[in-house]
Amino acid sequence: MKFTKPPLNIFKMEKAKILIVDDLAENLYSLEHIIEKEDREIITATSGNEALKLARLHEFALVITDVQMPEMNGFEFIEIFRGRKNTKNVPVIFATAINKEKEYVIKGYSEGAVDYLYKPLDPSIVSAKVDIFVTLYNQKRTLQLQYEELDALNQLKNKFLGMAAHDIRNPLAIIEFYSKSLIGELKPILKDPAKIQELENIFVSTKFAQNLVNDFLDISKIESGTIELEEEMVDVTQFIETSIQFSQVFADKKNIKLVGEIEVGNLRTALDKNKMNQVLNNLITNAIKFSHEGTSVYLKTIQKEGYLHISVQDEGQGIPESEMSHLFDPFTKTSVKSTAGEKSTGLGLMIVKKIVDSHDGEINVTSEVGKGSCFNIEIPIKVLKEPLEPVSNLIKSFEAEKNDKKLNIVVVDDDILMRTLSEVVFNKIGGNITMLEDGADLLEQVEAIGPDLVFTDINMPGVNGYDLTKEMRNKGIDIPIFGLTGFIDDEVQNLSKKSGMDGIYEKPPVENLLKNLISEIYEERLG
């Protein structure tokens, strides 16, 4: 795809428009003659009502209005003019011959006038003042156009990152999967530890590259605007225990003990589970990364005064006080070194803070060099008025034809390597797996296959994932359909919902996502 830089239209700006309001034609002519220049357009009105109508049709850089007018005087005009959303910030100058007393001047300023001109007008003063307001207006419009160009470039960058992520994540996922498989299969039988170390180096480097891609994508999402949350009611105890279990494998490698102190009973609260998982995984991983072997990391959770309090405390090296204020800045790396050479992008804590902020929460840190650090999160406890049904329940909801029948699972992806990887993963989980490379293939074979569950890539030539889902819904096929992609943003979320998908997930479709989904389906059928 060719990316074209959006043009900056600074030199295509319309002339600045100035509105003059006066009931006397000779006054309009005189003032127009004084302020007219090539860079502006003068529009006149003979009454306040006419001026208000013109204000609906034009964007004005400046309004100059007489005070003494029949029907509606200048004070009445500016009160209505200032009350409108589209004109409340337009500068207004009063021109008057009689209301020069202090009380009238103060009244004018209090109504919203920015300046006064006294008749008979001094052409040099009037011209100089109008020039200033026109210059300010043009500068404002130039900045606005520059902002629009930067915003367009930022969106273009996000689109490019999304495409790049889709292409980069696939090979990284394949390298990670096979290197991990080789380590598991060969470690018990290989006698040469150097060979095992080489495989582990491949695996660790690949994970770092994946994390780097993920961090850049997260930053891209954050820069594009407020993080969109997909909240659901979450069992806090189960949620925290799962986070500990997930991180245990990393802790075991350094003989670090993960200790969960969960004192919230049966508390349930609304969270974006995926994003908050990201927060806890980041904090726990950091605690492990900067702690020595044989120490402990404590994950404490309590409920207090309407807030969920989560803390991650380590017995590591601590952070110097001089570096604490920049801890959540992007690309910040402290002077503290990881204890086993683990790498860091310097983006994780910034992402953590943005996610916590999006939950209307707060995060802070206390630390002492030589004793360790403690990251504290506070998130308001809330209940969804209409609790969102967990995605897993959507899968359970479809009717099983026979309890002993294996699920017919279809995976659609145009990338042959990703199809191969997906097939290995799904075969481990179980089911009748059909791998297809195009949406059209599934549409042609859907009756013969009789799928119970579909995972489809969204970016494919021919019939893409969105179109595939729409066609299947139009055919009355009401089964769970999930999209797979390398990058999820608001546009992808909206398109997936409009197409009729039950959810959208980032690639690669590895066991940490799929195993839970498919296992729940089997449990439902066997139960």
ABEGO torsion letter per residue (X at the ends): XBBBBBBBAAAABBBBBBBBBBABAAAAAAAAAAABBAABBBBBBABAAAAAAAAAABBBABBBBBABBBGBBAAAAAAAAAABAAAAABBBBBBBAABABAAAAAAAAAAGBABBBBOBBBAAAAAAAAAAAAAAAAAAAAAAAAAAAAAAAAAAAAAAAAAAAAAAAAAAAAAAAAAAAAAAAAAAABABAAAAAAAAAAAAAAAAAAAAAAAAAAAAAAAAEBBBBBBBBBBAAAAAAAAAAAAAAAAAAAGBBBBBBBBAEABBBBBBAAAAAAAAAAAAAAAAAABBBGBBBBBBBBBBGGBBBBBBBBABAEBBAAAAAAAABBGBBBABBBAAGBBBAGAAAAAAAAAAAAAGBBBBBBBBBGAEBBBBBBBBBBBBABBBBBAAAAAAABBBABAABBBBBBBBBABAAAAAAAAAAAAAAEEBBBBBABAAAAAAAAAAAGBABBBBBABBBEBBAAAAAAAAAAAGBBBBBBBBBABBBAAAAAAAAAAGBAEBBBOBBBAAAAAAAAAAAAAAAAX
